[in-house]
């Protein structure tokens, strides 16, 4: 008789801020101020900025 309690008891979603563009969880905490972008959108924004001019 062996009962194992899984430590995977997270409920309510990850404590990460949502991407303002695609609503996916970012790698920033919810306490992050300003615009939060997921890695994908962040990369795309960086490409835009790099292409200006
Ligand atoms: Zn995004």
mmCIF file of the protein (N, C-alpha, C, O) and its ligand, coordinates in Angstrom:
data_MODEL
# 
_entry.id   MODEL 
# 
loop_
_entity.id 
_entity.type 
_entity.pdbx_number_of_molecules 
1 polymer     1 
2 non-polymer 1 
# 
_entity_poly.entity_id                      1 
_entity_poly.type                           'polypeptide(L)' 
_entity_poly.nstd_linkage                   no 
_entity_poly.nstd_monomer                   no 
_entity_poly.pdbx_seq_one_letter_code       
;(UNK)(UNK)(UNK)(UNK)(UNK)(UNK)(UNK)(UNK)(UNK)(UNK)(UNK)(UNK)(UNK)(UNK)(UNK)(UNK)
(UNK)(UNK)(UNK)(UNK)(UNK)(UNK)(UNK)(UNK)(UNK)(UNK)(UNK)(UNK)(UNK)(UNK)(UNK)(UNK)
(UNK)(UNK)(UNK)(UNK)(UNK)(UNK)(UNK)(UNK)(UNK)(UNK)(UNK)(UNK)(UNK)(UNK)(UNK)(UNK)
(UNK)(UNK)(UNK)(UNK)(UNK)
;
_entity_poly.pdbx_seq_one_letter_code_can   XXXXXXXXXXXXXXXXXXXXXXXXXXXXXXXXXXXXXXXXXXXXXXXXXXXXX 
_entity_poly.pdbx_strand_id                 A 
# 
loop_
_entity_poly_seq.entity_id 
_entity_poly_seq.num 
_entity_poly_seq.mon_id 
_entity_poly_seq.hetero 
1 1  UNK n 
1 2  UNK n 
1 3  UNK n 
1 4  UNK n 
1 5  UNK n 
1 6  UNK n 
1 7  UNK n 
1 8  UNK n 
1 9  UNK n 
1 10 UNK n 
1 11 UNK n 
1 12 UNK n 
1 13 UNK n 
1 14 UNK n 
1 15 UNK n 
1 16 UNK n 
1 17 UNK n 
1 18 UNK n 
1 19 UNK n 
1 20 UNK n 
1 21 UNK n 
1 22 UNK n 
1 23 UNK n 
1 24 UNK n 
1 25 UNK n 
1 26 UNK n 
1 27 UNK n 
1 28 UNK n 
1 29 UNK n 
1 30 UNK n 
1 31 UNK n 
1 32 UNK n 
1 33 UNK n 
1 34 UNK n 
1 35 UNK n 
1 36 UNK n 
1 37 UNK n 
1 38 UNK n 
1 39 UNK n 
1 40 UNK n 
1 41 UNK n 
1 42 UNK n 
1 43 UNK n 
1 44 UNK n 
1 45 UNK n 
1 46 UNK n 
1 47 UNK n 
1 48 UNK n 
1 49 UNK n 
1 50 UNK n 
1 51 UNK n 
1 52 UNK n 
1 53 UNK n 
# 
loop_
_struct_asym.id 
_struct_asym.entity_id 
A 1 
B 2 
# 
loop_
_chem_comp.id 
_chem_comp.type 
_chem_comp.mon_nstd_flag 
UNK 'L-peptide linking' . 
ZN  non-polymer         . 
# 
_pdbx_entity_nonpoly.entity_id   2 
_pdbx_entity_nonpoly.name        ? 
_pdbx_entity_nonpoly.comp_id     ZN 
# 
_pdbx_nonpoly_scheme.asym_id         B 
_pdbx_nonpoly_scheme.entity_id       2 
_pdbx_nonpoly_scheme.mon_id          ZN 
_pdbx_nonpoly_scheme.ndb_seq_num     1 
_pdbx_nonpoly_scheme.pdb_seq_num     101 
_pdbx_nonpoly_scheme.auth_seq_num    101 
_pdbx_nonpoly_scheme.pdb_mon_id      ZN 
_pdbx_nonpoly_scheme.auth_mon_id     ZN 
_pdbx_nonpoly_scheme.pdb_strand_id   A 
_pdbx_nonpoly_scheme.pdb_ins_code    . 
# 
loop_
_atom_site.group_PDB 
_atom_site.id 
_atom_site.type_symbol 
_atom_site.label_atom_id 
_atom_site.label_alt_id 
_atom_site.label_comp_id 
_atom_site.label_asym_id 
_atom_site.label_entity_id 
_atom_site.label_seq_id 
_atom_site.pdbx_PDB_ins_code 
_atom_site.Cartn_x 
_atom_site.Cartn_y 
_atom_site.Cartn_z 
_atom_site.occupancy 
_atom_site.B_iso_or_equiv 
_atom_site.pdbx_formal_charge 
_atom_site.auth_seq_id 
_atom_site.auth_comp_id 
_atom_site.auth_asym_id 
_atom_site.auth_atom_id 
_atom_site.pdbx_PDB_model_num 
ATOM   1   N  N  . UNK A 1 1  ? 0.845  -1.201 0.000   1.00 0.00 ? 1   UNK A N  1 
ATOM   2   C  CA . UNK A 1 1  ? 0.000  0.000  0.000   1.00 0.00 ? 1   UNK A CA 1 
ATOM   3   C  C  . UNK A 1 1  ? 0.878  1.248  0.000   1.00 0.00 ? 1   UNK A C  1 
ATOM   4   O  O  . UNK A 1 1  ? 1.540  1.570  0.986   1.00 0.00 ? 1   UNK A O  1 
ATOM   5   N  N  . UNK A 1 2  ? 0.860  1.922  -1.114  1.00 0.00 ? 2   UNK A N  1 
ATOM   6   C  CA . UNK A 1 2  ? 1.690  3.119  -1.195  1.00 0.00 ? 2   UNK A CA 1 
ATOM   7   C  C  . UNK A 1 2  ? 0.936  4.236  -1.905  1.00 0.00 ? 2   UNK A C  1 
ATOM   8   O  O  . UNK A 1 2  ? 0.476  4.093  -3.038  1.00 0.00 ? 2   UNK A O  1 
ATOM   9   N  N  . UNK A 1 3  ? 0.830  5.332  -1.207  1.00 0.00 ? 3   UNK A N  1 
ATOM   10  C  CA . UNK A 1 3  ? 0.168  6.481  -1.829  1.00 0.00 ? 3   UNK A CA 1 
ATOM   11  C  C  . UNK A 1 3  ? 1.163  7.619  -2.006  1.00 0.00 ? 3   UNK A C  1 
ATOM   12  O  O  . UNK A 1 3  ? 1.830  8.049  -1.065  1.00 0.00 ? 3   UNK A O  1 
ATOM   13  N  N  . UNK A 1 4  ? 1.238  8.080  -3.222  1.00 0.00 ? 4   UNK A N  1 
ATOM   14  C  CA . UNK A 1 4  ? 2.177  9.175  -3.476  1.00 0.00 ? 4   UNK A CA 1 
ATOM   15  C  C  . UNK A 1 4  ? 1.412  10.452 -3.814  1.00 0.00 ? 4   UNK A C  1 
ATOM   16  O  O  . UNK A 1 4  ? 0.536  10.479 -4.679  1.00 0.00 ? 4   UNK A O  1 
ATOM   17  N  N  . UNK A 1 5  ? 1.771  11.466 -3.117  1.00 0.00 ? 5   UNK A N  1 
ATOM   18  C  CA . UNK A 1 5  ? 1.147  12.754 -3.411  1.00 0.00 ? 5   UNK A CA 1 
ATOM   19  C  C  . UNK A 1 5  ? 1.989  13.504 -4.448  1.00 0.00 ? 5   UNK A C  1 
ATOM   20  O  O  . UNK A 1 5  ? 3.173  13.772 -4.248  1.00 0.00 ? 5   UNK A O  1 
ATOM   21  N  N  . UNK A 1 6  ? 1.355  13.817 -5.519  1.00 0.00 ? 6   UNK A N  1 
ATOM   22  C  CA . UNK A 1 6  ? 2.106  14.528 -6.553  1.00 0.00 ? 6   UNK A CA 1 
ATOM   23  C  C  . UNK A 1 6  ? 2.252  15.998 -6.170  1.00 0.00 ? 6   UNK A C  1 
ATOM   24  O  O  . UNK A 1 6  ? 1.307  16.643 -5.715  1.00 0.00 ? 6   UNK A O  1 
ATOM   25  N  N  . UNK A 1 7  ? 3.428  16.488 -6.364  1.00 0.00 ? 7   UNK A N  1 
ATOM   26  C  CA . UNK A 1 7  ? 3.692  17.883 -6.028  1.00 0.00 ? 7   UNK A CA 1 
ATOM   27  C  C  . UNK A 1 7  ? 3.128  18.825 -7.097  1.00 0.00 ? 7   UNK A C  1 
ATOM   28  O  O  . UNK A 1 7  ? 3.241  20.047 -7.000  1.00 0.00 ? 7   UNK A O  1 
ATOM   29  N  N  . UNK A 1 8  ? 2.531  18.228 -8.096  1.00 0.00 ? 8   UNK A N  1 
ATOM   30  C  CA . UNK A 1 8  ? 1.969  19.045 -9.174  1.00 0.00 ? 8   UNK A CA 1 
ATOM   31  C  C  . UNK A 1 8  ? 0.557  19.486 -8.806  1.00 0.00 ? 8   UNK A C  1 
ATOM   32  O  O  . UNK A 1 8  ? -0.426 18.974 -9.341  1.00 0.00 ? 8   UNK A O  1 
ATOM   33  N  N  . UNK A 1 9  ? 0.475  20.412 -7.915  1.00 0.00 ? 9   UNK A N  1 
ATOM   34  C  CA . UNK A 1 9  ? -0.840 20.813 -7.426  1.00 0.00 ? 9   UNK A CA 1 
ATOM   35  C  C  . UNK A 1 9  ? -1.123 22.269 -7.750  1.00 0.00 ? 9   UNK A C  1 
ATOM   36  O  O  . UNK A 1 9  ? -1.693 23.005 -6.944  1.00 0.00 ? 9   UNK A O  1 
ATOM   37  N  N  . UNK A 1 10 ? -0.720 22.663 -8.928  1.00 0.00 ? 10  UNK A N  1 
ATOM   38  C  CA . UNK A 1 10 ? -0.936 24.049 -9.327  1.00 0.00 ? 10  UNK A CA 1 
ATOM   39  C  C  . UNK A 1 10 ? -2.315 24.202 -9.964  1.00 0.00 ? 10  UNK A C  1 
ATOM   40  O  O  . UNK A 1 10 ? -2.711 23.469 -10.870 1.00 0.00 ? 10  UNK A O  1 
ATOM   41  N  N  . UNK A 1 11 ? -3.007 25.183 -9.444  1.00 0.00 ? 11  UNK A N  1 
ATOM   42  C  CA . UNK A 1 11 ? -4.349 25.410 -9.977  1.00 0.00 ? 11  UNK A CA 1 
ATOM   43  C  C  . UNK A 1 11 ? -4.575 26.906 -10.170 1.00 0.00 ? 11  UNK A C  1 
ATOM   44  O  O  . UNK A 1 11 ? -4.104 27.719 -9.375  1.00 0.00 ? 11  UNK A O  1 
ATOM   45  N  N  . UNK A 1 12 ? -5.279 27.254 -11.201 1.00 0.00 ? 12  UNK A N  1 
ATOM   46  C  CA . UNK A 1 12 ? -5.550 28.660 -11.427 1.00 0.00 ? 12  UNK A CA 1 
ATOM   47  C  C  . UNK A 1 12 ? -4.600 29.289 -12.425 1.00 0.00 ? 12  UNK A C  1 
ATOM   48  O  O  . UNK A 1 12 ? -4.649 30.496 -12.660 1.00 0.00 ? 12  UNK A O  1 
ATOM   49  N  N  . UNK A 1 13 ? -3.745 28.483 -13.006 1.00 0.00 ? 13  UNK A N  1 
ATOM   50  C  CA . UNK A 1 13 ? -2.840 28.995 -14.033 1.00 0.00 ? 13  UNK A CA 1 
ATOM   51  C  C  . UNK A 1 13 ? -1.528 29.470 -13.453 1.00 0.00 ? 13  UNK A C  1 
ATOM   52  O  O  . UNK A 1 13 ? -1.401 29.675 -12.246 1.00 0.00 ? 13  UNK A O  1 
ATOM   53  N  N  . UNK A 1 14 ? -0.576 29.637 -14.310 1.00 0.00 ? 14  UNK A N  1 
ATOM   54  C  CA . UNK A 1 14 ? 0.756  30.066 -13.876 1.00 0.00 ? 14  UNK A CA 1 
ATOM   55  C  C  . UNK A 1 14 ? 0.755  31.523 -13.452 1.00 0.00 ? 14  UNK A C  1 
ATOM   56  O  O  . UNK A 1 14 ? -0.062 32.311 -13.928 1.00 0.00 ? 14  UNK A O  1 
ATOM   57  N  N  . UNK A 1 15 ? 1.660  31.885 -12.565 1.00 0.00 ? 15  UNK A N  1 
ATOM   58  C  CA . UNK A 1 15 ? 1.741  33.255 -12.064 1.00 0.00 ? 15  UNK A CA 1 
ATOM   59  C  C  . UNK A 1 15 ? 2.454  34.183 -13.032 1.00 0.00 ? 15  UNK A C  1 
ATOM   60  O  O  . UNK A 1 15 ? 3.183  35.087 -12.622 1.00 0.00 ? 15  UNK A O  1 
ATOM   61  N  N  . UNK A 1 16 ? 2.239  33.954 -14.307 1.00 0.00 ? 16  UNK A N  1 
ATOM   62  C  CA . UNK A 1 16 ? 2.904  34.799 -15.292 1.00 0.00 ? 16  UNK A CA 1 
ATOM   63  C  C  . UNK A 1 16 ? 1.912  35.744 -15.959 1.00 0.00 ? 16  UNK A C  1 
ATOM   64  O  O  . UNK A 1 16 ? 0.735  35.421 -16.118 1.00 0.00 ? 16  UNK A O  1 
ATOM   65  N  N  . UNK A 1 17 ? 2.398  36.890 -16.336 1.00 0.00 ? 17  UNK A N  1 
ATOM   66  C  CA . UNK A 1 17 ? 1.548  37.854 -17.016 1.00 0.00 ? 17  UNK A CA 1 
ATOM   67  C  C  . UNK A 1 17 ? 1.217  37.346 -18.421 1.00 0.00 ? 17  UNK A C  1 
ATOM   68  O  O  . UNK A 1 17 ? 1.987  36.599 -19.025 1.00 0.00 ? 17  UNK A O  1 
ATOM   69  N  N  . UNK A 1 18 ? 0.078  37.760 -18.916 1.00 0.00 ? 18  UNK A N  1 
ATOM   70  C  CA . UNK A 1 18 ? -0.307 37.342 -20.259 1.00 0.00 ? 18  UNK A CA 1 
ATOM   71  C  C  . UNK A 1 18 ? 0.333  38.253 -21.285 1.00 0.00 ? 18  UNK A C  1 
ATOM   72  O  O  . UNK A 1 18 ? 0.570  39.433 -21.027 1.00 0.00 ? 18  UNK A O  1 
ATOM   73  N  N  . UNK A 1 19 ? 0.606  37.699 -22.437 1.00 0.00 ? 19  UNK A N  1 
ATOM   74  C  CA . UNK A 1 19 ? 1.088  38.486 -23.552 1.00 0.00 ? 19  UNK A CA 1 
ATOM   75  C  C  . UNK A 1 19 ? -0.032 39.418 -23.995 1.00 0.00 ? 19  UNK A C  1 
ATOM   76  O  O  . UNK A 1 19 ? -1.178 38.994 -24.138 1.00 0.00 ? 19  UNK A O  1 
ATOM   77  N  N  . UNK A 1 20 ? 0.297  40.678 -24.211 1.00 0.00 ? 20  UNK A N  1 
ATOM   78  C  CA . UNK A 1 20 ? -0.731 41.648 -24.560 1.00 0.00 ? 20  UNK A CA 1 
ATOM   79  C  C  . UNK A 1 20 ? -1.195 41.458 -26.000 1.00 0.00 ? 20  UNK A C  1 
ATOM   80  O  O  . UNK A 1 20 ? -2.213 42.016 -26.411 1.00 0.00 ? 20  UNK A O  1 
ATOM   81  N  N  . UNK A 1 21 ? -0.455 40.680 -26.751 1.00 0.00 ? 21  UNK A N  1 
ATOM   82  C  CA . UNK A 1 21 ? -0.804 40.493 -28.155 1.00 0.00 ? 21  UNK A CA 1 
ATOM   83  C  C  . UNK A 1 21 ? -1.547 39.187 -28.396 1.00 0.00 ? 21  UNK A C  1 
ATOM   84  O  O  . UNK A 1 21 ? -2.564 39.175 -29.089 1.00 0.00 ? 21  UNK A O  1 
ATOM   85  N  N  . UNK A 1 22 ? -1.062 38.103 -27.842 1.00 0.00 ? 22  UNK A N  1 
ATOM   86  C  CA . UNK A 1 22 ? -1.661 36.805 -28.143 1.00 0.00 ? 22  UNK A CA 1 
ATOM   87  C  C  . UNK A 1 22 ? -2.212 36.117 -26.903 1.00 0.00 ? 22  UNK A C  1 
ATOM   88  O  O  . UNK A 1 22 ? -2.720 34.999 -26.984 1.00 0.00 ? 22  UNK A O  1 
ATOM   89  N  N  . UNK A 1 23 ? -2.117 36.775 -25.766 1.00 0.00 ? 23  UNK A N  1 
ATOM   90  C  CA . UNK A 1 23 ? -2.709 36.266 -24.521 1.00 0.00 ? 23  UNK A CA 1 
ATOM   91  C  C  . UNK A 1 23 ? -2.043 34.998 -24.014 1.00 0.00 ? 23  UNK A C  1 
ATOM   92  O  O  . UNK A 1 23 ? -2.577 34.329 -23.129 1.00 0.00 ? 23  UNK A O  1 
ATOM   93  N  N  . UNK A 1 24 ? -0.908 34.667 -24.551 1.00 0.00 ? 24  UNK A N  1 
ATOM   94  C  CA . UNK A 1 24 ? -0.185 33.509 -24.044 1.00 0.00 ? 24  UNK A CA 1 
ATOM   95  C  C  . UNK A 1 24 ? 0.628  33.922 -22.822 1.00 0.00 ? 24  UNK A C  1 
ATOM   96  O  O  . UNK A 1 24 ? 0.985  35.092 -22.684 1.00 0.00 ? 24  UNK A O  1 
ATOM   97  N  N  . UNK A 1 25 ? 0.918  32.989 -21.948 1.00 0.00 ? 25  UNK A N  1 
ATOM   98  C  CA . UNK A 1 25 ? 1.726  33.310 -20.772 1.00 0.00 ? 25  UNK A CA 1 
ATOM   99  C  C  . UNK A 1 25 ? 3.135  33.712 -21.176 1.00 0.00 ? 25  UNK A C  1 
ATOM   100 O  O  . UNK A 1 25 ? 3.769  33.073 -22.017 1.00 0.00 ? 25  UNK A O  1 
ATOM   101 N  N  . UNK A 1 26 ? 3.604  34.777 -20.563 1.00 0.00 ? 26  UNK A N  1 
ATOM   102 C  CA . UNK A 1 26 ? 4.957  35.239 -20.856 1.00 0.00 ? 26  UNK A CA 1 
ATOM   103 C  C  . UNK A 1 26 ? 5.913  34.696 -19.813 1.00 0.00 ? 26  UNK A C  1 
ATOM   104 O  O  . UNK A 1 26 ? 5.519  33.936 -18.927 1.00 0.00 ? 26  UNK A O  1 
ATOM   105 N  N  . UNK A 1 27 ? 7.148  35.083 -19.922 1.00 0.00 ? 27  UNK A N  1 
ATOM   106 C  CA . UNK A 1 27 ? 8.115  34.662 -18.915 1.00 0.00 ? 27  UNK A CA 1 
ATOM   107 C  C  . UNK A 1 27 ? 8.277  35.743 -17.846 1.00 0.00 ? 27  UNK A C  1 
ATOM   108 O  O  . UNK A 1 27 ? 9.188  35.689 -17.020 1.00 0.00 ? 27  UNK A O  1 
ATOM   109 N  N  . UNK A 1 28 ? 7.379  36.717 -17.881 1.00 0.00 ? 28  UNK A N  1 
ATOM   110 C  CA . UNK A 1 28 ? 7.415  37.774 -16.875 1.00 0.00 ? 28  UNK A CA 1 
ATOM   111 C  C  . UNK A 1 28 ? 6.372  37.504 -15.794 1.00 0.00 ? 28  UNK A C  1 
ATOM   112 O  O  . UNK A 1 28 ? 5.298  36.975 -16.082 1.00 0.00 ? 28  UNK A O  1 
ATOM   113 N  N  . UNK A 1 29 ? 6.683  37.861 -14.568 1.00 0.00 ? 29  UNK A N  1 
ATOM   114 C  CA . UNK A 1 29 ? 5.701  37.714 -13.489 1.00 0.00 ? 29  UNK A CA 1 
ATOM   115 C  C  . UNK A 1 29 ? 4.564  38.713 -13.658 1.00 0.00 ? 29  UNK A C  1 
ATOM   116 O  O  . UNK A 1 29 ? 4.695  39.720 -14.353 1.00 0.00 ? 29  UNK A O  1 
ATOM   117 N  N  . UNK A 1 30 ? 3.449  38.409 -13.007 1.00 0.00 ? 30  UNK A N  1 
ATOM   118 C  CA . UNK A 1 30 ? 2.301  39.310 -13.133 1.00 0.00 ? 30  UNK A CA 1 
ATOM   119 C  C  . UNK A 1 30 ? 2.584  40.671 -12.535 1.00 0.00 ? 30  UNK A C  1 
ATOM   120 O  O  . UNK A 1 30 ? 1.903  41.648 -12.845 1.00 0.00 ? 30  UNK A O  1 
ATOM   121 N  N  . UNK A 1 31 ? 3.595  40.734 -11.672 1.00 0.00 ? 31  UNK A N  1 
ATOM   122 C  CA . UNK A 1 31 ? 3.940  42.009 -11.057 1.00 0.00 ? 31  UNK A CA 1 
ATOM   123 C  C  . UNK A 1 31 ? 4.742  42.882 -12.011 1.00 0.00 ? 31  UNK A C  1 
ATOM   124 O  O  . UNK A 1 31 ? 5.061  44.032 -11.707 1.00 0.00 ? 31  UNK A O  1 
ATOM   125 N  N  . UNK A 1 32 ? 5.063  42.311 -13.176 1.00 0.00 ? 32  UNK A N  1 
ATOM   126 C  CA . UNK A 1 32 ? 5.823  43.071 -14.172 1.00 0.00 ? 32  UNK A CA 1 
ATOM   127 C  C  . UNK A 1 32 ? 5.010  44.266 -14.650 1.00 0.00 ? 32  UNK A C  1 
ATOM   128 O  O  . UNK A 1 32 ? 3.850  44.131 -15.040 1.00 0.00 ? 32  UNK A O  1 
ATOM   129 N  N  . UNK A 1 33 ? 5.634  45.430 -14.612 1.00 0.00 ? 33  UNK A N  1 
ATOM   130 C  CA . UNK A 1 33 ? 4.924  46.622 -15.066 1.00 0.00 ? 33  UNK A CA 1 
ATOM   131 C  C  . UNK A 1 33 ? 5.156  46.836 -16.557 1.00 0.00 ? 33  UNK A C  1 
ATOM   132 O  O  . UNK A 1 33 ? 6.151  46.394 -17.131 1.00 0.00 ? 33  UNK A O  1 
ATOM   133 N  N  . UNK A 1 34 ? 4.203  47.527 -17.154 1.00 0.00 ? 34  UNK A N  1 
ATOM   134 C  CA . UNK A 1 34 ? 4.350  47.827 -18.566 1.00 0.00 ? 34  UNK A CA 1 
ATOM   135 C  C  . UNK A 1 34 ? 3.838  46.708 -19.444 1.00 0.00 ? 34  UNK A C  1 
ATOM   136 O  O  . UNK A 1 34 ? 3.120  45.816 -18.991 1.00 0.00 ? 34  UNK A O  1 
ATOM   137 N  N  . UNK A 1 35 ? 4.217  46.770 -20.702 1.00 0.00 ? 35  UNK A N  1 
ATOM   138 C  CA . UNK A 1 35 ? 3.755  45.795 -21.676 1.00 0.00 ? 35  UNK A CA 1 
ATOM   139 C  C  . UNK A 1 35 ? 4.534  44.497 -21.535 1.00 0.00 ? 35  UNK A C  1 
ATOM   140 O  O  . UNK A 1 35 ? 5.764  44.493 -21.510 1.00 0.00 ? 35  UNK A O  1 
ATOM   141 N  N  . UNK A 1 36 ? 3.806  43.411 -21.445 1.00 0.00 ? 36  UNK A N  1 
ATOM   142 C  CA . UNK A 1 36 ? 4.460  42.112 -21.354 1.00 0.00 ? 36  UNK A CA 1 
ATOM   143 C  C  . UNK A 1 36 ? 4.208  41.327 -22.633 1.00 0.00 ? 36  UNK A C  1 
ATOM   144 O  O  . UNK A 1 36 ? 3.065  41.174 -23.063 1.00 0.00 ? 36  UNK A O  1 
ATOM   145 N  N  . UNK A 1 37 ? 5.263  40.841 -23.225 1.00 0.00 ? 37  UNK A N  1 
ATOM   146 C  CA . UNK A 1 37 ? 5.159  40.071 -24.457 1.00 0.00 ? 37  UNK A CA 1 
ATOM   147 C  C  . UNK A 1 37 ? 5.744  38.684 -24.264 1.00 0.00 ? 37  UNK A C  1 
ATOM   148 O  O  . UNK A 1 37 ? 6.722  38.502 -23.538 1.00 0.00 ? 37  UNK A O  1 
ATOM   149 N  N  . UNK A 1 38 ? 5.138  37.718 -24.917 1.00 0.00 ? 38  UNK A N  1 
ATOM   150 C  CA . UNK A 1 38 ? 5.690  36.376 -24.871 1.00 0.00 ? 38  UNK A CA 1 
ATOM   151 C  C  . UNK A 1 38 ? 6.948  36.353 -25.754 1.00 0.00 ? 38  UNK A C  1 
ATOM   152 O  O  . UNK A 1 38 ? 7.148  37.258 -26.564 1.00 0.00 ? 38  UNK A O  1 
ATOM   153 N  N  . UNK A 1 39 ? 7.784  35.339 -25.602 1.00 0.00 ? 39  UNK A N  1 
ATOM   154 C  CA . UNK A 1 39 ? 9.038  35.279 -26.379 1.00 0.00 ? 39  UNK A CA 1 
ATOM   155 C  C  . UNK A 1 39 ? 8.812  35.449 -27.874 1.00 0.00 ? 39  UNK A C  1 
ATOM   156 O  O  . UNK A 1 39 ? 9.607  36.092 -28.559 1.00 0.00 ? 39  UNK A O  1 
ATOM   157 N  N  . UNK A 1 40 ? 7.736  34.877 -28.375 1.00 0.00 ? 40  UNK A N  1 
ATOM   158 C  CA . UNK A 1 40 ? 7.461  34.949 -29.813 1.00 0.00 ? 40  UNK A CA 1 
ATOM   159 C  C  . UNK A 1 40 ? 7.153  36.380 -30.239 1.00 0.00 ? 40  UNK A C  1 
ATOM   160 O  O  . UNK A 1 40 ? 7.759  36.898 -31.177 1.00 0.00 ? 40  UNK A O  1 
ATOM   161 N  N  . UNK A 1 41 ? 6.204  37.019 -29.542 1.00 0.00 ? 41  UNK A N  1 
ATOM   162 C  CA . UNK A 1 41 ? 5.835  38.384 -29.893 1.00 0.00 ? 41  UNK A CA 1 
ATOM   163 C  C  . UNK A 1 41 ? 6.997  39.334 -29.631 1.00 0.00 ? 41  UNK A C  1 
ATOM   164 O  O  . UNK A 1 41 ? 7.197  40.303 -30.362 1.00 0.00 ? 41  UNK A O  1 
ATOM   165 N  N  . UNK A 1 42 ? 7.753  39.049 -28.589 1.00 0.00 ? 42  UNK A N  1 
ATOM   166 C  CA . UNK A 1 42 ? 8.899  39.886 -28.276 1.00 0.00 ? 42  UNK A CA 1 
ATOM   167 C  C  . UNK A 1 42 ? 9.904  39.838 -29.424 1.00 0.00 ? 42  UNK A C  1 
ATOM   168 O  O  . UNK A 1 42 ? 10.500 40.850 -29.791 1.00 0.00 ? 42  UNK A O  1 
ATOM   169 N  N  . UNK A 1 43 ? 10.076 38.655 -29.974 1.00 0.00 ? 43  UNK A N  1 
ATOM   170 C  CA . UNK A 1 43 ? 11.012 38.478 -31.091 1.00 0.00 ? 43  UNK A CA 1 
ATOM   171 C  C  . UNK A 1 43 ? 10.500 39.226 -32.319 1.00 0.00 ? 43  UNK A C  1 
ATOM   172 O  O  . UNK A 1 43 ? 11.261 39.870 -33.041 1.00 0.00 ? 43  UNK A O  1 
ATOM   173 N  N  . UNK A 1 44 ? 9.207  39.124 -32.531 1.00 0.00 ? 44  UNK A N  1 
ATOM   174 C  CA . UNK A 1 44 ? 8.626  39.791 -33.696 1.00 0.00 ? 44  UNK A CA 1 
ATOM   175 C  C  . UNK A 1 44 ? 8.749  41.305 -33.578 1.00 0.00 ? 44  UNK A C  1 
ATOM   176 O  O  . UNK A 1 44 ? 9.048  41.998 -34.551 1.00 0.00 ? 44  UNK A O  1 
ATOM   177 N  N  . UNK A 1 45 ? 8.511  41.803 -32.369 1.00 0.00 ? 45  UNK A N  1 
ATOM   178 C  CA . UNK A 1 45 ? 8.668  43.234 -32.146 1.00 0.00 ? 45  UNK A CA 1 
ATOM   179 C  C  . UNK A 1 45 ? 10.111 43.653 -32.381 1.00 0.00 ? 45  UNK A C  1 
ATOM   180 O  O  . UNK A 1 45 ? 10.374 44.722 -32.931 1.00 0.00 ? 45  UNK A O  1 
ATOM   181 N  N  . UNK A 1 46 ? 11.029 42.819 -31.967 1.00 0.00 ? 46  UNK A N  1 
ATOM   182 C  CA . UNK A 1 46 ? 12.441 43.131 -32.151 1.00 0.00 ? 46  UNK A CA 1 
ATOM   183 C  C  . UNK A 1 46 ? 12.781 43.171 -33.639 1.00 0.00 ? 46  UNK A C  1 
ATOM   184 O  O  . UNK A 1 46 ? 13.573 44.000 -34.087 1.00 0.00 ? 46  UNK A O  1 
ATOM   185 N  N  . UNK A 1 47 ? 12.172 42.266 -34.390 1.00 0.00 ? 47  UNK A N  1 
ATOM   186 C  CA . UNK A 1 47 ? 12.416 42.258 -35.834 1.00 0.00 ? 47  UNK A CA 1 
ATOM   187 C  C  . UNK A 1 47 ? 11.880 43.534 -36.465 1.00 0.00 ? 47  UNK A C  1 
ATOM   188 O  O  . UNK A 1 47 ? 12.521 44.119 -37.338 1.00 0.00 ? 47  UNK A O  1 
ATOM   189 N  N  . UNK A 1 48 ? 10.707 43.963 -36.022 1.00 0.00 ? 48  UNK A N  1 
ATOM   190 C  CA . UNK A 1 48 ? 10.131 45.206 -36.545 1.00 0.00 ? 48  UNK A CA 1 
ATOM   191 C  C  . UNK A 1 48 ? 11.067 46.364 -36.290 1.00 0.00 ? 48  UNK A C  1 
ATOM   192 O  O  . UNK A 1 48 ? 11.379 47.144 -37.190 1.00 0.00 ? 48  UNK A O  1 
ATOM   193 N  N  . UNK A 1 49 ? 11.520 46.467 -35.030 1.00 0.00 ? 49  UNK A N  1 
ATOM   194 C  CA . UNK A 1 49 ? 12.376 47.573 -34.655 1.00 0.00 ? 49  UNK A CA 1 
ATOM   195 C  C  . UNK A 1 49 ? 13.669 47.547 -35.462 1.00 0.00 ? 49  UNK A C  1 
ATOM   196 O  O  . UNK A 1 49 ? 14.217 48.589 -35.820 1.00 0.00 ? 49  UNK A O  1 
ATOM   197 N  N  . UNK A 1 50 ? 14.143 46.335 -35.739 1.00 0.00 ? 50  UNK A N  1 
ATOM   198 C  CA . UNK A 1 50 ? 15.402 46.207 -36.462 1.00 0.00 ? 50  UNK A CA 1 
ATOM   199 C  C  . UNK A 1 50 ? 15.231 46.587 -37.923 1.00 0.00 ? 50  UNK A C  1 
ATOM   200 O  O  . UNK A 1 50 ? 16.192 46.970 -38.591 1.00 0.00 ? 50  UNK A O  1 
ATOM   201 N  N  . UNK A 1 51 ? 13.998 46.480 -38.418 1.00 0.00 ? 51  UNK A N  1 
ATOM   202 C  CA . UNK A 1 51 ? 13.753 46.727 -39.837 1.00 0.00 ? 51  UNK A CA 1 
ATOM   203 C  C  . UNK A 1 51 ? 13.388 48.193 -40.105 1.00 0.00 ? 51  UNK A C  1 
ATOM   204 O  O  . UNK A 1 51 ? 13.267 48.600 -41.260 1.00 0.00 ? 51  UNK A O  1 
ATOM   205 N  N  . UNK A 1 52 ? 13.215 48.975 -39.054 1.00 0.00 ? 52  UNK A N  1 
ATOM   206 C  CA . UNK A 1 52 ? 12.823 50.350 -39.261 1.00 0.00 ? 52  UNK A CA 1 
ATOM   207 C  C  . UNK A 1 52 ? 13.986 51.138 -39.855 1.00 0.00 ? 52  UNK A C  1 
ATOM   208 O  O  . UNK A 1 52 ? 15.061 51.228 -39.262 1.00 0.00 ? 52  UNK A O  1 
ATOM   209 N  N  . UNK A 1 53 ? 13.757 51.694 -41.010 1.00 0.00 ? 53  UNK A N  1 
ATOM   210 C  CA . UNK A 1 53 ? 14.794 52.499 -41.617 1.00 0.00 ? 53  UNK A CA 1 
ATOM   211 C  C  . UNK A 1 53 ? 15.461 51.906 -42.738 1.00 0.00 ? 53  UNK A C  1 
ATOM   212 O  O  . UNK A 1 53 ? 16.357 52.519 -43.318 1.00 0.00 ? 53  UNK A O  1 
HETATM 213 ZN ZN . ZN  B 2 .  ? 2.540  36.895 -27.708 1.00 0.00 ? 101 ZN  A ZN 1 
# 
